[in-house]
Amino acid sequence: MEFNGTFIVAFISFIIFTFIMNIILYKPINDIVEKRRKYIDTNYDEAKNNARKTESILEDRKNKLSKARSDAKEKVDKEINLAKNKKEEITRKAKYQAAQHIESQRIQTINESKQAKDALRGEIKNLAQMISDKFLNTDEKISEIDNNLVEKIMQE
């Protein structure tokens, strides 16, 4: 194999071609690849941060919902207890008023019964006189009434 000037010219042409290709083609391609790598890395880091933020927000939301549920349950329980207490108070008052009404009606009935008995005691003498006059045909007046007998008759 001979080394002549063509070989050296071809070698120098190849080095110049490689240098020009590096400046014109490879360097811009490498710059674009580097920019894309940086862009992808930046977006990947942002995605990681956003995922962490999302998890944090979801956890916070979960905690707030849990607290809101427990607060609502406490309020409902409190209102239920207040309603039960109010119901018991109203029931107690109603029972007391009913007992008072029953007692007053009982006393009123006893008083009316006594008044009716007293009225009947007064009428017994008149009735006895009328019966005596009808059956015995006498003008004799009844002077005394046996109170024990009257009580016994009224008890029956």
C-alpha positions in Angstrom: 0.0 0.0 0.0 1.4 3.3 -0.9 1.1 6.5 0.9 0.9 9.3 -1.4 -0.6 12.8 -1.3 -4.1 11.6 -1.9 -4.1 9.7 1.3 -3.1 12.7 3.2 -5.6 14.9 1.4 -8.3 12.3 2.1 -7.3 12.2 5.8 -7.3 16.0 6.2 -10.6 16.2 4.3 -12.0 13.6 6.7 -10.8 15.5 9.8 -12.2 18.8 8.4 -15.5 17.1 7.5 -15.8 15.6 11.0 -15.0 19.0 12.5 -17.6 20.8 10.3 -20.2 18.0 10.9 -19.6 18.4 14.6 -20.2 22.1 14.4 -23.1 22.0 12.0 -24.9 18.8 13.0 -23.7 17.0 16.2 -23.4 20.1 18.4 -26.9 21.4 17.7 -28.3 17.8 18.1 -26.4 17.4 21.4 -27.7 20.8 22.6 -31.3 19.8 21.7 -30.9 16.5 23.5 -29.5 18.3 26.6 -32.3 20.8 26.6 -34.9 17.9 26.4 -33.1 16.1 29.2 -33.3 19.2 31.4 -36.9 19.7 30.4 -37.8 16.1 31.2 -35.9 16.3 34.5 -37.6 19.5 35.5 -41.1 18.2 34.6 -40.3 14.9 36.5 -39.3 16.9 39.6 -42.5 19.0 39.3 -44.6 15.9 38.9 -43.0 14.4 42.1 -43.7 17.7 44.0 -47.2 17.9 42.7 -47.8 14.2 43.8 -46.5 15.0 47.3 -48.7 18.1 47.4 -51.7 16.1 46.3 -51.0 13.5 49.0 -50.7 16.2 51.6 -54.0 17.9 50.4 -55.8 14.5 50.4 -54.6 13.7 53.9 -55.6 17.2 55.1 -59.0 16.7 53.5 -59.4 13.3 55.1 -58.5 14.8 58.5 -60.9 17.7 58.1 -63.7 15.3 57.0 -63.1 13.1 60.0 -63.1 16.1 62.3 -66.3 17.4 60.7 -68.0 14.0 61.1 -67.0 13.8 64.8 -68.1 17.4 65.4 -71.5 16.7 63.6 -71.9 13.5 65.7 -71.2 15.4 68.9 -73.8 18.0 67.9 -76.4 15.4 67.0 -75.8 13.6 70.3 -76.0 16.8 72.2 -79.3 17.8 70.5 -80.7 14.3 71.1 -79.8 14.5 74.8 -81.4 18.0 75.0 -84.5 16.6 73.3 -84.7 13.7 75.7 -84.3 15.9 78.7 -87.0 18.2 77.3 -89.3 15.3 76.7 -88.7 14.0 80.2 -89.4 17.4 81.7 -92.6 17.8 79.7 -93.7 14.2 80.7 -92.9 14.9 84.3 -94.9 18.2 84.2 -97.8 16.4 82.4 -97.8 13.6 85.0 -97.7 16.1 87.8 -100.6 18.2 86.3 -102.6 15.0 85.7 -102.1 13.9 89.3 -103.1 17.3 90.5 -106.2 17.3 88.3 -107.1 13.7 89.4 -106.7 14.7 93.0 -108.8 17.8 92.6 -111.5 15.8 90.8 -111.4 13.2 93.6 -111.8 15.9 96.3 -114.5 17.6 94.3 -116.3 14.2 93.9 -116.0 13.5 97.6 -117.4 17.0 98.4 -120.3 16.6 96.0 -121.0 13.1 97.4 -121.0 14.6 101.0 -123.3 17.4 99.8 -125.6 14.9 98.1 -125.7 12.7 101.3 -126.4 15.8 103.5 -129.2 16.7 101.1 -130.6 13.2 101.2 -130.4 13.1 105.0 -132.7 16.2 105.1 -135.1 14.6 102.6 -135.2 11.3 104.4 -137.4 12.7 107.2 -139.8 14.2 104.7 -139.9 10.9 102.7 -140.4 8.9 105.9 -143.3 11.2 106.9 -144.8 10.9 103.4 -144.6 7.1 103.5 -146.0 7.0 107.0 -148.9 9.2 106.0 -149.7 7.1 102.9 -149.5 3.7 104.5 -150.6 4.4 108.0 -153.1 7.2 107.3 -152.1 9.0 110.4 -151.5 12.6 111.1 -148.7 11.8 113.5 -145.4 13.6 112.9 -142.1 11.8 113.1 -140.1 13.6 115.7 -136.7 11.9 115.8 -134.7 10.1 113.2 -132.3 7.3 114.0 -129.1 8.6 112.4 -127.5 5.1 112.6 -130.3 3.6 110.6 -130.1 6.4 108.0 -126.4 5.9 107.6 -126.9 2.1 107.2 -129.5 2.7 104.5 -127.3 5.2 102.7 -124.4 2.8 102.8 -126.4 0.1 101.0 
